[in-house]
Amino acid sequence: MKISLICVGKLKERFLTMGVDEFKKRLGRYCNLDIIELPDEKTPDNASSSMEEAIKNKEGERILKVLKDDSYCIALVIMGKMLSSEELAEHMEKLFVSGKSHISFVIGGSLGLSDNVLRRADYHLSFSKMTFPHQLMRLLLVEQIYRAYRIINKEPYHK
């Protein structure tokens, strides 16, 4: 099984990098985890809505270039479907059983994801109605992927 995290922006804080690295190491026994970092666009403080849309579209083009055609795409968006950890594990397990061998999770930049990326996505997932920094979201996501594998394999960790 291959899992890709397609992320706009780089991790800057050492504590986040260490956390992501720890879960990437733990996930090594379950899947091949690939983290693809794409450059984010600088957004001026007083950017117009059309400028913000252009920035999202530019970042979206980068995402779509690296998103494989055969990959099941899960976009992280505030207005997506909220799942419990058990439901995420069940969703992933159903994908595995149905023959999907590659899942890509997409985390947009500070402005979110372009309409083109949202249309390409097979599933829209939300962790909360709250807004989280996209760098922190990466750590939360890899932890939940690890938790999902532990649930799928009926191994202790999830309580």
C-alpha positions as CSV (number, residue, x, y, z in Angstrom):
1,M,0.0,0.0,0.0
2,K,1.2,3.5,-0.9
3,I,0.1,6.6,0.9
4,S,1.1,10.0,-0.4
5,L,0.8,13.3,1.5
6,I,0.8,16.1,-1.0
7,C,1.4,19.3,1.1
8,V,1.6,22.9,0.1
9,G,4.4,24.6,2.1
10,K,7.4,23.3,4.0
11,L,7.5,22.3,7.7
12,K,9.5,24.9,9.5
13,E,9.2,24.1,13.2
14,R,11.5,21.4,14.4
15,F,8.9,19.9,16.8
16,L,6.5,19.3,13.9
17,T,9.3,17.8,11.7
18,M,10.2,15.5,14.6
19,G,6.6,14.4,15.1
20,V,6.0,13.7,11.4
21,D,9.3,11.8,11.2
22,E,8.3,9.6,14.2
23,F,5.0,8.7,12.6
24,K,6.6,8.1,9.2
25,K,9.0,5.7,10.9
26,R,6.1,3.9,12.6
27,L,4.1,3.7,9.4
28,G,7.0,2.0,7.6
29,R,5.7,-1.4,8.7
30,Y,2.3,-0.8,7.2
31,C,2.8,1.2,4.0
32,N,5.1,3.2,1.9
33,L,4.6,6.8,3.0
34,D,5.7,9.5,0.6
35,I,5.5,13.2,1.6
36,I,5.6,15.6,-1.3
37,E,6.2,19.2,-0.3
38,L,5.2,21.8,-2.9
39,P,6.2,25.5,-2.7
40,D,3.5,27.8,-1.4
41,E,2.8,31.2,-3.0
42,K,3.3,34.3,-0.9
43,T,0.0,36.1,-0.3
44,P,0.2,39.9,0.1
45,D,-1.6,41.2,3.3
46,N,-4.3,43.1,1.3
47,A,-4.7,40.5,-1.5
48,S,-7.9,40.9,-3.5
49,S,-10.2,37.9,-3.8
50,S,-9.1,37.5,-7.5
51,M,-5.5,37.5,-6.4
52,E,-6.2,34.9,-3.7
53,E,-8.0,32.8,-6.3
54,A,-5.0,33.1,-8.7
55,I,-2.7,31.9,-5.9
56,K,-4.9,28.9,-5.1
57,N,-5.0,28.0,-8.8
58,K,-1.2,28.2,-9.1
59,E,-0.8,26.0,-6.0
60,G,-3.5,23.7,-7.4
61,E,-1.7,23.3,-10.7
62,R,1.4,22.1,-8.7
63,I,-0.8,19.6,-6.8
64,L,-2.4,18.2,-9.9
65,K,1.0,17.7,-11.6
66,V,2.2,15.4,-8.8
67,L,-1.2,13.7,-8.1
68,K,-1.1,10.3,-9.9
69,D,-4.1,9.3,-12.1
70,D,-4.6,6.0,-10.3
71,S,-4.4,7.4,-6.8
72,Y,-7.5,7.8,-4.7
73,C,-7.5,11.4,-3.7
74,I,-8.6,12.6,-0.2
75,A,-8.7,16.4,0.0
76,L,-8.6,17.9,3.5
77,V,-11.1,20.8,3.6
78,I,-13.1,22.4,6.4
79,M,-16.4,21.7,4.7
80,G,-15.6,18.0,4.1
81,K,-17.1,15.0,5.9
82,M,-16.0,14.6,9.5
83,L,-15.1,11.0,10.5
84,S,-14.1,9.4,13.7
85,S,-10.8,7.6,13.8
86,E,-12.7,4.3,13.5
87,E,-14.6,5.6,10.4
88,L,-11.4,6.7,8.7
89,A,-9.9,3.3,9.3
90,E,-13.0,1.6,7.9
91,H,-12.9,3.9,4.8
92,M,-9.2,3.1,4.2
93,E,-9.8,-0.6,4.7
94,K,-12.6,-0.6,2.2
95,L,-10.3,1.1,-0.3
96,F,-7.7,-1.5,0.2
97,V,-10.1,-4.4,-0.1
98,S,-11.6,-2.8,-3.3
99,G,-8.1,-2.9,-4.9
100,K,-7.0,0.7,-4.4
101,S,-3.2,0.5,-3.8
102,H,-2.5,4.2,-3.6
103,I,-4.2,6.9,-1.5
104,S,-3.2,10.5,-1.7
105,F,-4.1,13.0,1.0
106,V,-3.9,16.6,-0.1
107,I,-3.3,19.5,2.3
108,G,-3.6,22.9,0.7
109,G,-1.8,26.2,1.6
110,S,-3.1,28.9,3.8
111,L,-5.8,29.8,1.3
112,G,-7.1,26.3,0.9
113,L,-7.5,24.2,-2.3
114,S,-8.4,25.3,-5.8
115,D,-11.7,24.3,-7.4
116,N,-9.8,22.1,-9.8
117,V,-8.2,20.1,-7.0
118,L,-11.5,19.8,-5.2
119,R,-13.1,18.5,-8.4
120,R,-10.3,15.9,-8.8
121,A,-10.6,14.7,-5.3
122,D,-12.5,11.4,-4.7
123,Y,-13.4,12.4,-1.1
124,H,-13.5,15.6,1.0
125,L,-12.3,15.0,4.6
126,S,-12.6,17.5,7.5
127,F,-10.9,17.1,10.8
128,S,-12.9,20.0,12.3
129,K,-14.9,23.1,11.5
130,M,-11.9,24.9,13.1
131,T,-9.1,26.2,11.0
132,F,-5.7,24.7,11.7
133,P,-2.2,25.7,10.4
134,H,-1.5,23.5,7.4
135,Q,1.9,22.6,8.9
136,L,0.2,21.3,12.1
137,M,-2.4,19.5,10.0
138,R,0.4,17.4,8.5
139,L,1.3,16.0,11.9
140,L,-2.3,15.4,12.8
141,L,-2.9,13.6,9.6
142,V,0.1,11.2,9.8
143,E,-0.9,10.4,13.4
144,Q,-4.5,9.5,12.2
145,I,-3.2,7.4,9.3
146,Y,-1.0,5.5,11.8
147,R,-4.0,5.1,14.2
148,A,-6.1,3.9,11.2
149,Y,-3.6,1.2,10.4
150,R,-3.4,0.1,14.1
151,I,-7.3,-0.1,14.2
152,I,-7.4,-2.0,10.9
153,N,-4.8,-4.5,12.2
154,K,-6.6,-4.7,15.6
155,E,-3.4,-3.7,17.4
156,P,-3.3,-1.7,20.6
157,Y,-2.8,2.1,20.4
158,H,-6.3,3.4,19.8
159,K,-8.3,3.8,23.0
